[in-house]
Amino acid sequence: PTFETIIMTMQNKTKGMTISGNFYEDGRVEASFSSKMLATLMPNKPIWDSHVLKQLNISVPTGSATSRVQECIKIYGQLENEYDKFMKTEKARELVARFDTLQPKYKSISSVKKIDYLVWSM
């Protein structure tokens, strides 16, 4: 699966639905949930999170559901690229090593998830 297929499936499955009293003619845009589903299946994928977006100075898209989905797909690609670049740095290796030293029970967690945790805690 890809982020694109998951987020588009979520949007299509919720078109015309009423959820918690809200009607979604064009479907819901579930970027965070879609990324979490993808990261569950592929642990080296980053999670879409407001803290992560803030650290990267990325704004959540606005507009119609269709335009937001397309923008979210682009942003997630940007997020993947930023993580890929960062994970190759000495700083990332240092942070992961420190995480492993402080939390040895969780050494088996992917390096990306360790960085996610550190970004969330900022």
Phi and psi in degrees as a GROMACS rama.xvg file:
@    title "Ramachandran Plot"
@    xaxis  label "Phi"
@    yaxis  label "Psi"
@TYPE xy
-126.297  163.652  THR-2
-57.1216  -42.7792  PHE-3
-59.3461  -47.2637  GLU-4
-66.3891  -37.0221  THR-5
-69.1931  -48.8049  ILE-6
-66.761  -37.2882  ILE-7
-70.3065  -37.5429  MET-8
-62.9467  -44.5623  THR-9
-59.345  -44.9386  MET-10
-62.5941  -48.1843  GLN-11
-63.3815  -38.4157  ASN-12
-70.6037  -20.8206  LYS-13
-104.111  3.33751  THR-14
-61.4291  132.144  LYS-15
73.8423  11.7959  GLY-16
-95.1459  153.465  MET-17
-107.622  121.38  THR-18
-126.563  122.164  ILE-19
52.2905  39.819  SER-20
82.109  -0.841536  GLY-21
-106.082  132.431  ASN-22
-92.0889  130.034  PHE-23
-115.747  86.3047  TYR-24
-58.1591  -45.5122  GLU-25
-97.267  6.05855  ASP-26
89.671  164.23  GLY-27
-89.1824  148.728  ARG-28
-105.73  107.13  VAL-29
-113.957  69.4785  GLU-30
-65.3844  -47.0025  ALA-31
-63.1196  -50.2024  SER-32
-60.682  -42.2582  PHE-33
-61.0704  -41.8951  SER-34
-68.9129  -35.9062  SER-35
-67.6282  -38.0287  LYS-36
-63.8714  -45.2461  MET-37
-62.8214  -43.5861  LEU-38
-67.9265  -25.4967  ALA-39
-68.5959  -39.9029  THR-40
-80.6497  -30.8674  LEU-41
-133.3  88.0624  MET-42
-58.9543  -14.7759  PRO-43
-89.9607  9.33383  ASN-44
-95.0445  140.718  LYS-45
-74.7207  159.75  PRO-46
-102.462  134.121  ILE-47
-73.4499  119.284  TRP-48
-147.79  145.34  ASP-49
-60.5485  -34.7598  SER-50
-66.6951  -41.5011  HIS-51
-65.265  -46.3473  VAL-52
-60.7827  -40.768  LEU-53
-62.5408  -44.8125  LYS-54
-61.7129  -30.6004  GLN-55
-93.9075  2.22064  LEU-56
58.2579  45.2315  ASN-57
-112.274  131.699  ILE-58
-92.4999  146.362  SER-59
-71.8812  132.442  VAL-60
-67.5872  153.012  PRO-61
-122.546  174.636  THR-62
111.364  -160.26  GLY-63
-68.1957  159.714  SER-64
-58.247  -42.6531  ALA-65
-63.5369  -44.841  THR-66
-69.4812  -34.3505  SER-67
-66.084  -41.4096  ARG-68
-59.5404  -47.3022  VAL-69
-62.4321  -40.8741  GLN-70
-68.1634  -38.7026  GLU-71
-62.8885  -37.7265  CYS-72
-62.2459  -44.0488  ILE-73
-64.0444  -44.4212  LYS-74
-63.8947  -40.9789  ILE-75
-63.784  -38.0091  TYR-76
-60.8345  -40.1191  GLY-77
-64.1716  -43.0304  GLN-78
-60.8361  -44.6855  LEU-79
-60.1978  -43.5129  GLU-80
-63.4768  -41.867  ASN-81
-63.8573  -43.263  GLU-82
-63.9432  -44.8179  TYR-83
-57.8824  -45.7217  ASP-84
-63.2512  -47.1734  LYS-85
-65.4124  -40.1495  PHE-86
-63.9172  -16.7694  MET-87
-88.9812  -2.71793  LYS-88
-89.411  159.768  THR-89
-63.6511  -37.2399  GLU-90
-59.1542  -44.282  LYS-91
-62.1622  -44.6019  ALA-92
-61.204  -40.1259  ARG-93
-64.1187  -44.7768  GLU-94
-63.9765  -42.8653  LEU-95
-64.7456  -42.1463  VAL-96
-63.6055  -40.6725  ALA-97
-65.71  -42.9038  ARG-98
-56.0905  -47.2418  PHE-99
-63.3144  -34.9516  ASP-100
-68.7781  -42.0383  THR-101
-79.0907  -27.8003  LEU-102
-130.544  64.8571  GLN-103
-61.0573  -24.5595  PRO-104
-65.3695  -19.8275  LYS-105
-110.34  23.5003  TYR-106
-59.5324  -26.7617  LYS-107
-75.4902  -14.1403  SER-108
-66.8741  143.861  ILE-109
-61.5739  151.369  SER-110
-59.4436  -36.3994  SER-111
-62.9229  -41.4836  VAL-112
-65.5275  -34.6373  LYS-113
-65.0187  -42.6063  LYS-114
-66.8414  -41.3436  ILE-115
-52.897  -49.242  ASP-116
-58.5458  -44.5114  TYR-117
-65.8781  -37.5837  LEU-118
-67.2167  -42.0226  VAL-119
-60.8864  -32.6742  TRP-120
-81.9386  -4.43066  SER-121
